[in-house]
Amino acid sequence: MILNVSFLQCRVSVLWIVLFFSSCKFLGVGSIPTEELKSKYADFESEFIEIENVNLHYRDEGSGPAVVLLHGVCSSLHTWDDWTKILKTKYRVIRLDLPGHGLTEIGEEESVLKTEGMISLLEKFRERLKIEKFHIVGNSLGGLIAWRYALDHPNRVDRLILLNSVGYPQPLPELVAVGSHPIVQPLMKISTPRFVVSRGVRQAYGDPSKLKQEVEERYVELSMKKGNRSSIVKIFKEQRDGFQDEAMGKRISEIKKPTLVMWGTEDHWLSYEYFPNWKRDLPDAKFIVYDGVGHIPMEEIPERSAKDLDLFLSAKDSMAFRKRKK
């Protein structure tokens, strides 16, 4: 009888341990070792370069005119996987994990998590790779960095392409609103519940059925890399302030580079309601609207959106592009 009780107690203890660790995984408590994530999400094209205490993860593929791709918040360079497969046969495709994202690691200097810091890092990255001039493409947060970089370094940018880009004051996206709340911030630094990340990713798709399980898993796991959570909280805080700043989009009208703006109508992160602001401030730009598509067209409709990008980059001038789109 004593043995039976002891055996039962042992089984209960084991059960509690299993439940505890299962709940920890579900709630995203703890971190996944960087080396473990590198073994899974870095490949033979992955390179790492040290720039002012930032160990920057990037991939440089193909040959031809240089195209630099910048991902959005909570994302990584993998968001451009499908585009890269299509474009690298014609272009030199360069993509990177922004500070606080993916496999990039930052030191103690938090300035690289701010928009100005990312722009400065991008310029140093360009210098290290000895790229004289390039097309710059940005989605969401990456779009903000792209158009700001184009204004600060116009002699380095050939053409500017924006996909559902940050640009104007508007209500905060749900995940940013929650993650930047003063009460939630301390919890976000130690826990990224799977269901929260999954909900955020699904909200980025106009048709969530197109979200592949392995892609969703990648978003979840990379959010658990050591340092990424606390970095994202700091980025969310800057976005919380920025989205409420009336001066946020004042400089957009100063953009003089040939520009293509692409937008999905079912964007639950950056509402299509504010899309007309881009048309107002960039009357000479080209605009493509994707009905039923969400926040990340390059993931949801990669072939179609990559073709539109290629048409824009291949056109010798804006009139040629307009004719080809008819």
Beta strands, then each sheet from edge to edge (+ up, - down):
strand 1: 46-51
strand 2: 54-61
strand 3: 66-70
strand 4: 92-96
strand 5: 105-106
strand 6: 134-140
strand 7: 157-165
strand 8: 259-264
strand 9: 286-290
sheet 1: 1+ 2- 4+ 3+ 6+ 7+ 8+ 9+
sheet 2: 1+ 2- 5+
end
